[in-house]
């Protein structure tokens, strides 16, 4: 019997993103970020469940993709907040309750897991310090990406003008219908009116919200890269909690500090 190979068809990302092939299959990469720090955004081909389990084959594959040992791939118990964890070799075995990780230690990689929420990877092109951010509507309302940029500044002296930002696949404004209770949580954000469609049942544009918040934090517009791939729209490639419910798996975004790689 002949062997049949199934070739995955990947959706076209916007701007500076491109598909790469890893040991598990496809991964998304942002070209400007790749020149500073090793990173990737996974697809559902990397089989990860919703629960935060002990290191297994999938986690080992992800660790290899960013160039660290499995034990040095830092994960967090994500709780939809804007708390920050500084990852270092000395505390790499600690999995705190946080949704933002930062580091300038190239011996560790940091990661966030998503299934519609926005994964954001940041890198300082001067120092190589990096951040990984998990931001659903609660994290976005809490200004998680602004907290991440400020944390890089406070801890590593990062200038926001040197930050490269990559916003990975998440639920898009096409599919993210929300209620008035969610809309009310954004009342303190001056740009929030433009983040919601004016329809009877508003849709939240997390991509625009993330871009606006990064710009407010001082990141130049031409250094903010949004993949504009909706997880809910592309069932063959991405997990989606909105589409699949509690049984949805998880996608992962991971990044390793590029300290010493850039002038």
C-alpha positions in Angstrom: 0.0 0.0 0.0 1.5 3.4 -0.9 2.3 5.9 1.8 0.1 9.0 1.6 1.6 12.3 2.8 -0.8 15.0 3.9 0.5 18.5 3.2 -0.9 21.2 5.5 -2.2 24.3 3.8 -1.3 27.3 5.9 -3.2 30.6 5.7 -1.3 33.7 4.6 -0.2 35.9 7.4 0.2 39.7 7.0 3.3 41.7 6.8 6.6 40.4 8.1 5.5 36.9 9.1 6.4 33.7 7.4 5.9 30.0 7.8 8.8 27.7 8.8 9.0 24.0 9.2 9.9 22.6 12.7 10.1 19.0 13.8 6.3 18.9 14.6 5.2 20.7 11.4 4.5 24.4 10.7 5.4 27.3 12.9 5.0 31.0 12.4 7.9 33.4 12.7 8.3 37.2 12.5 11.3 38.1 10.3 12.3 41.4 12.1 12.1 39.6 15.5 14.0 36.6 14.2 17.1 38.8 13.6 17.1 39.5 17.4 15.8 36.4 19.2 14.9 32.8 18.3 11.1 32.4 18.6 8.1 30.7 17.1 4.3 30.6 17.2 3.1 27.0 17.0 0.1 25.4 15.2 -2.2 22.6 16.3 0.4 20.2 14.7 2.3 20.6 18.0 0.0 18.6 20.2 -0.5 20.3 23.5 -3.5 20.0 25.8 -5.1 22.7 27.8 -3.6 21.5 31.1 -0.1 22.5 32.2 1.6 19.1 32.3 5.1 17.9 33.0 7.6 18.1 30.1 6.7 15.7 27.3 7.6 15.1 23.6 5.7 18.2 22.4 7.4 20.5 24.9 10.8 19.0 24.1 10.2 19.7 20.4 9.3 23.3 21.2 12.4 23.7 23.4 14.6 22.5 20.6 13.0 24.9 18.2 14.2 27.9 20.3 17.5 26.3 21.2 17.2 25.4 24.9 16.9 22.2 27.0 13.4 21.2 27.9 14.0 22.1 31.5 14.9 25.6 30.5 11.6 26.3 28.7 9.7 28.4 31.3 6.0 28.2 31.6 3.5 30.0 33.8 0.1 29.2 35.4 -1.8 31.9 33.4 -4.6 33.6 35.3 -5.7 36.4 32.9 -3.9 39.2 34.8 -1.0 41.5 34.1 1.5 40.2 36.7 5.1 39.8 35.6 7.6 36.9 36.2 11.3 37.4 35.6 12.7 34.1 34.3 16.3 33.2 35.1 18.3 30.0 35.2 18.1 30.0 39.0 14.2 30.0 39.0 13.5 28.2 35.7 11.7 25.4 37.6 9.3 27.8 39.2 5.9 28.1 37.4 4.3 31.2 38.9 0.8 32.6 38.5 1.5 35.3 35.9 0.7 36.2 32.3 3.8 38.1 31.4 7.4 36.7 31.4 10.5 38.7 30.9 14.2 37.7 30.7 17.6 38.7 29.4 19.1 35.2 30.2 19.8 33.3 26.9 20.0 30.0 28.8 16.2 30.0 29.2 13.2 30.5 26.9 9.9 31.9 28.0 6.5 30.9 26.7 2.7 31.6 26.8 -0.1 29.3 25.8 -3.3 30.5 24.0 -6.5 29.2 22.4 -7.9 32.6 21.1 -6.1 35.0 23.4 -3.4 37.1 22.0 0.2 35.9 22.2 2.7 38.8 22.0 6.5 38.4 21.8 8.7 41.4 22.4 12.5 41.9 22.0 14.9 44.7 22.7 17.1 45.0 19.7 19.8 46.7 21.8 20.1 44.4 24.8 18.3 41.3 23.5 16.0 41.2 26.5 12.6 39.6 25.7 9.0 39.3 26.9 6.2 36.9 26.3 2.7 38.1 27.0 -0.7 36.3 27.2 -3.5 38.8 26.7 -7.2 37.9 26.4 -9.8 40.6 26.9 -9.0 40.8 30.6 -5.2 41.1 30.0 -5.9 43.7 27.3 -8.2 45.7 29.6 -5.4 45.5 32.2 -2.9 46.9 29.6 -0.7 43.8 29.8 1.5 44.7 26.8 2.1 48.2 28.3 3.1 46.5 31.6 5.5 44.3 29.7 7.2 47.2 27.9 7.5 49.1 31.2 8.9 46.0 32.9 11.6 45.6 30.2 12.5 49.3 30.8 12.5 49.0 34.6 14.5 45.8 34.8 16.8 46.0 31.8 16.9 49.6 30.8 15.0 49.0 27.6 14.0 52.0 25.5 10.6 51.4 24.0 11.9 52.8 20.7 14.2 49.7 20.5 11.4 47.1 21.0 10.3 44.8 18.2 6.8 43.4 18.7 5.2 40.3 17.1 1.5 39.7 17.6 0.7 36.1 16.8 -2.5 34.3 15.8 -5.6 34.9 18.0 -9.3 35.3 17.6 -10.0 38.1 15.1 -12.6 40.9 15.1 -14.5 38.8 12.6 -15.3 36.2 15.2 -15.0 37.8 18.6 -18.5 38.8 19.6 -18.7 40.1 23.2 -21.3 41.5 25.5 -21.8 44.9 27.1 -20.2 43.6 30.3 -16.9 43.1 28.4 -17.1 46.5 26.6 -17.6 48.2 30.0 -14.2 46.9 31.2 -12.5 49.1 28.6 -14.0 52.4 29.7 -10.6 53.7 31.0 -8.9 53.3 27.6 -9.1 56.5 25.5 -8.9 54.5 22.2 -11.4 51.8 23.2 -14.3 53.1 21.1 -12.4 52.1 18.0 -11.7 48.6 19.3 -15.4 47.6 19.2 -17.6 47.4 16.1 -20.7 49.6 16.3 -23.0 46.7 15.7 -25.9 45.6 18.0 -23.7 42.8 19.1 -20.2 44.3 19.2 -17.1 42.5 18.2 -13.8 43.3 19.9 -10.7 43.9 17.8 -7.9 42.6 20.0 -5.3 43.1 17.2 -6.1 46.9 17.0 -6.2 47.2 20.8 -2.8 45.5 21.1 -1.3 47.7 18.4 -2.6 50.9 20.0 -1.4 49.9 23.5 2.1 49.1 22.2 2.1 52.5 20.4 1.0 54.2 23.6 3.9 52.4 25.4 6.3 54.1 22.9 6.9 51.3 20.5 7.2 52.7 16.9 4.4 51.8 14.6 6.7 50.2 12.0 8.2 47.9 14.7 4.8 46.4 15.6 4.0 43.4 13.5 0.5 41.7 13.6 0.0 38.4 11.9 -3.7 39.0 11.5 -4.6 35.3 11.5 -7.8 34.4 13.2 -7.6 31.2 15.3 -11.4 30.7 15.1 -11.4 31.0 11.3 -8.7 28.5 10.5 -9.8 25.2 12.2 -7.2 23.0 10.4 -4.3 25.1 11.7 -5.2 26.6 15.0 -7.0 25.7 18.2 -9.8 28.0 19.3 -11.7 28.0 22.6 -14.5 30.0 21.1 -15.0 27.4 18.4 -14.1 24.2 20.2 -15.1 24.9 23.8 -13.4 23.3 26.8 -11.8 20.5 24.7 -9.7 23.0 22.8 -5.9 22.3 22.8 -3.4 25.1 23.1 -1.0 27.0 20.8 2.3 28.2 22.2 4.5 31.2 21.6 8.0 31.0 22.8 11.1 33.2 22.7 14.7 33.1 23.8 16.8 36.1 24.7 19.1 37.3 22.0 21.6 38.9 24.4 24.8 39.6 22.6 23.4 39.0 19.1 22.8 42.6 18.1 25.0 45.8 18.5 
